[in-house]
């Protein structure tokens, strides 16, 4: 009995090797059972037609070796292999396949198989493989050995390349977090009637080869659990431009809901809240709106304004607008584009404008690129906007 209470069958030196056969093909089970019945060196102690049955039979009979088909109902060979080694730790698994299949070989080996034999293997080779595995060795058919070695070598090389790429990516992001290779450009937000600049949106730029868009860098930083650090660095760079922005204008900064709720953000904005608009991006689902609102409440009490970015691009942004009661909603470029020529876009934009008016939110149209779009937005009652037609993002002078 093992230390965890599992019963382990102990086989004497002269005892036959106790074998479990698991395959969903009845004809093959009968043929293999007949073949093994003529071998004094082995004893067939059970058969199974699917993975779950194989696990149950292994738990009851504690075989020395289990011959397991790589493809079978109820989870397949890998599921059976993992289950068998769990309920009968002394059982060693040999995978069976009707054809050479390197992918299945690797999957079965990962699941705990120590041998792999092709169905149709000669009786002597089959028994030799069973004996070798029962004695603690491994067994791979000659038909698959070269393929497995090649596949394993390719996989190891691929994993090495991916690991090196991850390390290089982490190095780049850590470089940005330290303040090297990151800078800001500022995109003016204007009164559409007077063309007066009422604020600027800070946009991060990253120096890298190959060049990647900023949202890609933030997503990759998040995947490496460096998202908060990179956003805070971008904010620090953005805030350094605040003194060069006219007193009556605001500075708009993008951030995820995780960063918005962090204590570090509150520290960075301390004393500057009245001049900041915090744009909550819509790229991640917000699990706890109440917690986010609670974290932002002290900052909003000191004058911080909250905006929801990309409203109209998807359900998440609309839900943000409903749940967070922002001061500002930014109408996504997907609504602005061709709004002067598309009745459907105008109808959607009109609904969003009406919603903003009824909830006392300021609406800002993003992505204004033509005189026609500007004219249509003004006719709809949109007062503020930004886009290449009005001004392009640029460093502060």
C-alpha positions as CSV (number, residue, x, y, z in Angstrom):
1,X,0.0,0.0,0.0
2,X,1.3,3.5,-0.9
3,X,1.7,6.2,1.7
4,X,-1.6,7.8,0.5
5,X,-3.5,4.6,1.0
6,X,-3.5,3.5,-2.6
7,X,-3.2,-0.3,-3.1
8,X,-0.3,-1.2,-5.3
9,X,-0.1,-4.7,-6.8
10,X,3.3,-6.3,-6.2
11,X,4.4,-8.8,-8.9
12,X,6.8,-11.6,-8.1
13,X,9.7,-12.3,-10.4
14,X,8.1,-15.3,-12.0
15,X,4.5,-14.0,-12.1
16,X,3.0,-13.2,-15.5
17,X,2.6,-9.5,-16.3
18,X,-0.9,-8.4,-15.6
19,X,-2.3,-6.5,-18.6
20,X,-5.3,-4.2,-19.2
21,X,-6.5,-3.8,-22.8
22,X,-8.5,-0.6,-23.6
23,X,-9.7,-0.1,-27.2
24,X,-13.1,0.9,-28.6
25,X,-12.9,-1.6,-31.5
26,X,-14.5,-4.9,-30.4
27,X,-12.8,-6.9,-33.1
28,X,-9.4,-5.6,-32.2
29,X,-10.0,-6.3,-28.5
30,X,-10.9,-9.9,-29.3
31,X,-7.9,-10.3,-31.6
32,X,-5.4,-8.9,-29.1
33,X,-7.0,-10.8,-26.2
34,X,-6.6,-14.0,-28.3
35,X,-3.0,-13.2,-29.1
36,X,-2.1,-12.5,-25.5
37,X,-3.9,-15.6,-24.2
38,X,-1.2,-17.8,-25.9
39,X,1.7,-15.9,-24.1
40,X,2.7,-17.4,-20.7
41,X,4.6,-14.2,-19.9
42,X,1.4,-12.1,-19.7
43,X,-2.1,-12.4,-18.2
44,X,-5.0,-10.3,-19.5
45,X,-6.8,-9.1,-16.4
46,X,-9.4,-6.8,-18.0
47,X,-10.6,-5.0,-21.1
48,X,-12.4,-1.7,-21.6
49,X,-14.2,0.0,-24.5
50,X,-13.7,3.6,-23.5
51,X,-11.5,5.8,-21.3
52,X,-13.8,5.9,-18.2
53,X,-14.2,2.2,-18.2
54,X,-10.5,1.7,-18.6
55,X,-9.9,3.9,-15.4
56,X,-12.5,1.8,-13.5
57,X,-11.0,-1.5,-14.6
58,X,-7.5,-0.3,-13.7
59,X,-8.7,0.7,-10.2
60,X,-10.3,-2.7,-9.6
61,X,-7.5,-4.9,-11.1
62,X,-4.3,-2.9,-10.6
63,X,-2.6,-4.1,-13.8
64,X,1.1,-3.9,-14.3
65,X,0.7,-2.6,-17.9
66,X,-2.2,-1.0,-19.7
67,X,-2.5,-1.0,-23.5
68,X,-4.5,2.1,-24.3
69,X,-5.9,3.2,-27.6
70,X,-5.0,6.8,-28.3
71,X,-8.5,7.5,-29.7
72,X,-11.5,6.2,-27.8
73,X,-14.8,7.6,-26.4
74,X,-15.2,9.3,-23.0
75,X,-12.1,11.5,-23.2
76,X,-9.6,9.6,-25.4
77,X,-6.3,7.9,-24.6
78,X,-4.7,10.8,-22.8
79,X,-7.6,11.1,-20.4
80,X,-7.4,7.3,-19.8
81,X,-3.7,7.4,-19.3
82,X,-3.9,10.2,-16.7
83,X,-6.8,8.5,-14.9
84,X,-5.1,5.1,-14.8
85,X,-1.9,6.4,-13.4
86,X,-3.9,8.3,-10.8
87,X,-6.0,5.3,-9.5
88,X,-3.3,2.7,-10.0
89,X,0.2,4.4,-9.7
90,X,2.0,1.1,-10.3
91,X,0.4,0.7,-13.8
92,X,2.6,1.6,-16.7
93,X,0.8,2.8,-19.8
94,X,1.6,1.8,-23.4
95,X,-0.3,3.8,-26.1
96,X,-1.7,2.0,-29.1
97,X,-2.5,3.5,-32.5
98,X,-3.6,2.2,-35.8
99,X,-1.2,4.5,-37.7
100,X,1.8,6.6,-37.3
101,X,0.7,9.8,-35.5
102,X,3.4,11.9,-33.9
103,X,0.9,14.4,-32.4
104,X,-0.9,11.6,-30.6
105,X,2.5,10.1,-29.5
106,X,3.5,13.4,-27.8
107,X,0.1,13.9,-26.3
108,X,0.1,10.4,-24.8
109,X,3.7,10.8,-23.5
110,X,2.7,14.0,-21.8
111,X,-0.3,12.2,-20.2
112,X,2.1,9.6,-18.6
113,X,2.5,6.9,-21.2
114,X,5.9,5.3,-21.3
115,X,5.5,3.3,-24.5
116,X,3.9,3.6,-27.9
117,X,3.2,0.7,-30.2
118,X,1.5,0.6,-33.6
119,X,-1.5,-1.7,-33.9
120,X,-0.6,-4.7,-36.0
121,X,2.8,-5.0,-34.4
122,X,4.1,-8.6,-34.4
123,X,3.2,-10.7,-31.3
124,X,6.8,-11.1,-30.2
125,X,7.4,-7.3,-30.5
126,X,4.2,-6.6,-28.7
127,X,5.1,-8.9,-25.8
128,X,8.7,-7.6,-25.7
129,X,7.4,-4.1,-25.4
130,X,5.1,-5.1,-22.6
131,X,8.0,-6.8,-20.8
132,X,10.3,-3.9,-21.3
133,X,7.8,-1.4,-19.9
134,X,6.8,-3.7,-17.0
135,X,10.5,-3.8,-16.0
136,X,10.7,0.0,-15.8
137,X,11.9,0.7,-19.4
138,X,10.2,2.5,-22.3
139,X,9.0,1.1,-25.6
140,X,8.5,2.9,-28.9
141,X,7.8,1.2,-32.2
142,X,10.5,1.6,-34.8
143,X,7.8,3.0,-37.1
144,X,7.3,6.0,-34.9
145,X,10.7,6.4,-33.2
146,X,12.3,8.7,-35.8
147,X,9.1,10.7,-36.1
148,X,8.8,11.2,-32.4
149,X,12.5,12.3,-32.1
150,X,12.1,14.8,-34.9
151,X,8.8,16.1,-33.5
152,X,10.3,16.4,-30.0
153,X,13.3,18.2,-31.4
154,X,11.1,20.6,-33.3
155,X,8.9,21.2,-30.3
156,X,11.9,21.9,-28.0
157,X,13.3,24.3,-30.5
158,X,9.9,26.0,-30.9
159,X,9.6,26.3,-27.1
160,X,13.1,27.7,-26.9
161,X,12.3,30.3,-29.5
162,X,9.1,31.2,-27.7
163,X,10.9,31.4,-24.4
164,X,13.6,33.7,-25.9
165,X,10.9,35.9,-27.5
166,X,9.1,36.1,-24.2
167,X,12.3,37.2,-22.4
168,X,13.0,39.8,-25.1
169,X,9.4,41.1,-24.9
170,X,9.7,41.3,-21.1
171,X,13.0,43.1,-21.5
172,X,11.4,45.7,-23.8
173,X,8.5,46.3,-21.5
174,X,10.7,46.6,-18.5
175,X,12.8,49.1,-20.4
176,X,9.6,51.2,-21.1
177,X,8.5,50.9,-17.5
178,X,11.9,52.3,-16.4
179,X,11.2,55.4,-18.7
180,X,13.4,54.5,-21.6
181,X,12.0,54.4,-25.1
182,X,8.6,55.8,-24.2
183,X,7.2,59.3,-25.0
184,X,3.9,61.1,-25.3
185,X,2.1,62.9,-28.1
186,X,-1.0,65.0,-27.4
187,X,-4.2,65.0,-29.5
188,X,-6.2,68.2,-29.2
189,X,-9.9,68.0,-28.2
190,X,-11.8,71.0,-29.7
191,X,-15.0,73.0,-29.5
192,X,-16.5,72.2,-32.9
193,X,-18.1,75.7,-33.2
194,X,-15.2,77.9,-32.2
195,X,-12.3,75.5,-32.9
196,X,-11.0,76.4,-29.5
197,X,-8.8,73.8,-27.8
198,X,-10.6,72.7,-24.6
199,X,-8.2,69.8,-23.8
200,X,-5.7,67.3,-25.0
201,X,-5.6,63.5,-24.9
202,X,-2.2,62.0,-24.0
203,X,-1.2,59.1,-26.2
204,X,1.8,56.9,-25.5
205,X,4.4,56.0,-28.1
206,X,7.0,53.3,-27.8
207,X,10.4,53.0,-29.5
208,X,10.9,49.5,-30.7
209,X,11.9,47.3,-33.7
210,X,9.7,46.1,-35.1
211,X,7.2,48.9,-34.5
212,X,4.0,47.8,-32.7
213,X,0.9,49.9,-32.0
214,X,0.6,51.2,-28.4
215,X,-2.5,49.0,-27.6
216,X,-0.4,45.9,-28.5
217,X,2.3,46.9,-26.1
218,X,-0.3,47.5,-23.3
219,X,-2.0,44.1,-24.0
220,X,1.4,42.3,-24.0
221,X,2.4,44.0,-20.8
222,X,-0.9,42.9,-19.2
223,X,-0.3,39.3,-20.3
224,X,3.1,39.5,-18.6
225,X,1.5,41.0,-15.5
226,X,3.3,44.3,-16.2
227,X,0.2,46.2,-17.4
228,X,-0.2,48.3,-14.2
229,X,3.5,49.3,-14.2
230,X,3.4,50.3,-17.9
231,X,0.2,52.3,-17.6
232,X,1.6,54.2,-14.6
233,X,4.8,55.0,-16.5
234,X,2.7,56.3,-19.4
235,X,0.7,58.4,-17.0
236,X,3.9,59.8,-15.4
237,X,5.1,60.8,-18.8
238,X,1.8,62.4,-19.7
239,X,1.6,64.4,-16.4
240,X,5.0,65.9,-17.1
241,X,3.3,67.8,-20.0
242,X,0.6,69.3,-17.8
243,X,2.5,72.5,-17.1
244,X,2.6,73.2,-20.8
245,X,-1.1,72.9,-21.3
246,X,-3.1,76.2,-21.0
247,X,-4.7,76.6,-17.6
248,X,-8.3,76.4,-18.9
249,X,-7.7,73.1,-20.8
250,X,-7.8,69.6,-19.4
251,X,-5.4,66.6,-19.8
252,X,-7.1,63.4,-20.8
253,X,-5.3,60.1,-19.9
254,X,-6.3,56.6,-20.9
255,X,-6.1,53.7,-18.5
256,X,-7.7,50.3,-17.7
257,X,-10.2,49.8,-14.9
258,X,-7.5,48.0,-12.9
259,X,-5.2,50.9,-13.0
260,X,-8.0,53.3,-12.3
261,X,-8.8,51.5,-9.1
262,X,-5.2,51.3,-7.9
263,X,-3.7,53.2,-5.0
264,X,-0.7,54.1,-7.2
265,X,-2.9,56.1,-9.6
266,X,-4.4,58.2,-6.7
267,X,-0.8,59.0,-5.6
268,X,0.2,60.1,-9.1
269,X,-2.8,62.3,-9.5
270,X,-2.6,63.9,-6.1
271,X,-3.2,67.6,-6.4
272,X,-3.8,67.5,-10.1
273,X,-7.3,66.0,-10.1
274,X,-9.2,69.1,-11.3
275,X,-7.3,69.2,-14.6
276,X,-7.5,65.5,-15.4
277,X,-10.0,63.5,-17.4
278,X,-9.5,59.8,-16.8
279,X,-10.6,57.8,-19.9
280,X,-11.6,54.2,-18.9
281,X,-10.8,52.0,-21.9
282,X,-13.3,49.4,-23.0
283,X,-10.9,46.6,-23.9
284,X,-11.3,44.6,-20.7
285,X,-14.5,43.5,-18.9
286,X,-15.1,45.1,-15.6
287,X,-15.9,42.6,-12.9
288,X,-16.7,45.0,-10.0
289,X,-18.2,48.3,-11.0
290,X,-19.0,49.0,-7.4
291,X,-15.4,48.6,-6.4
292,X,-14.2,50.8,-9.2
293,X,-16.7,53.6,-8.4
294,X,-15.7,53.4,-4.8
295,X,-12.0,53.8,-5.7
296,X,-12.7,56.8,-7.9
297,X,-15.1,58.6,-5.6
298,X,-12.5,60.4,-3.5
299,X,-10.7,61.5,-6.7
300,X,-13.9,62.7,-8.3
301,X,-14.7,64.6,-5.1
302,X,-11.5,66.5,-5.6
303,X,-12.4,67.4,-9.2
304,X,-11.3,64.4,-11.3
305,X,-13.6,63.8,-14.3
306,X,-14.1,60.4,-15.7
307,X,-14.7,59.5,-19.4
308,X,-15.6,56.3,-21.1
309,X,-13.7,55.7,-24.3
310,X,-14.9,54.2,-27.6
311,X,-18.6,54.3,-26.8
312,X,-20.6,52.8,-29.6
313,X,-17.8,50.3,-30.5
314,X,-19.3,47.5,-28.5
315,X,-21.5,46.4,-25.6
316,X,-18.7,46.8,-23.0
317,X,-18.4,50.6,-23.5
318,X,-22.1,51.1,-23.3
319,X,-22.2,49.1,-20.0
320,X,-19.4,51.3,-18.7
321,X,-21.4,54.4,-19.5
322,X,-24.4,53.0,-17.7
323,X,-22.6,51.8,-14.6
324,X,-20.0,54.5,-14.0
325,X,-22.0,57.6,-14.7
326,X,-19.1,59.3,-16.4
327,X,-18.7,63.0,-16.9
328,X,-17.8,62.4,-20.5
329,X,-18.5,59.8,-23.2
330,X,-16.3,59.6,-26.3
331,X,-18.2,58.5,-29.4
332,X,-16.2,55.9,-31.2
333,X,-14.7,56.5,-34.7
334,X,-16.9,53.7,-36.0
335,X,-19.9,56.0,-35.6
336,X,-18.1,59.1,-36.7
337,X,-16.8,57.7,-40.0
338,X,-19.0,58.6,-42.9
339,X,-21.7,59.9,-40.6
340,X,-22.5,62.6,-43.2
341,X,-23.4,59.8,-45.7
342,X,-24.7,57.0,-43.6
343,X,-28.2,57.3,-42.2
344,X,-27.7,54.3,-39.9
345,X,-24.7,55.9,-38.3
346,X,-26.5,59.2,-37.9
347,X,-29.4,57.4,-36.1
348,X,-27.1,55.6,-33.7
349,X,-25.2,58.8,-33.0
350,X,-28.4,60.7,-32.4
351,X,-29.5,58.1,-29.9
352,X,-26.1,58.3,-28.1
353,X,-26.3,62.1,-28.1
354,X,-29.8,62.0,-26.6
355,X,-28.6,59.5,-23.9
356,X,-25.7,61.8,-23.0
357,X,-27.9,64.9,-22.8
358,X,-30.5,63.1,-20.6
359,X,-27.8,61.8,-18.2
360,X,-25.8,65.1,-18.1
361,X,-22.8,63.7,-19.8
362,X,-20.6,65.6,-22.2
363,X,-20.1,63.9,-25.5
364,X,-16.9,64.1,-27.6
365,X,-16.8,62.7,-31.1
366,X,-13.6,60.8,-32.0
367,X,-12.0,60.3,-35.4
368,X,-13.3,63.4,-37.3
369,X,-11.5,63.2,-40.7
370,X,-13.6,65.2,-43.1
371,X,-15.4,68.5,-43.4
372,X,-18.6,66.5,-44.1
373,X,-18.3,64.6,-40.9
374,X,-17.7,67.7,-38.9
375,X,-20.7,69.4,-40.4
376,X,-23.0,66.4,-39.7
377,X,-21.8,66.2,-36.1
378,X,-22.5,69.9,-35.5
379,X,-26.0,69.5,-37.0
380,X,-26.6,66.6,-34.6
381,X,-25.6,68.8,-31.6
382,X,-22.2,67.4,-30.8
383,X,-20.2,70.3,-29.4
384,X,-16.8,68.7,-28.9
385,X,-14.5,66.4,-30.9
386,X,-11.1,65.4,-32.1
387,X,-9.7,64.0,-35.3
388,X,-7.1,64.4,-38.0
389,X,-9.3,67.0,-39.8
390,X,-9.0,69.2,-36.8
391,X,-5.5,68.5,-35.6
392,X,-3.1,65.6,-35.5
393,X,-1.4,64.2,-32.3
394,X,2.0,65.8,-31.7
395,X,4.5,66.5,-28.9
396,X,3.8,69.6,-26.9
397,X,5.8,72.6,-28.0
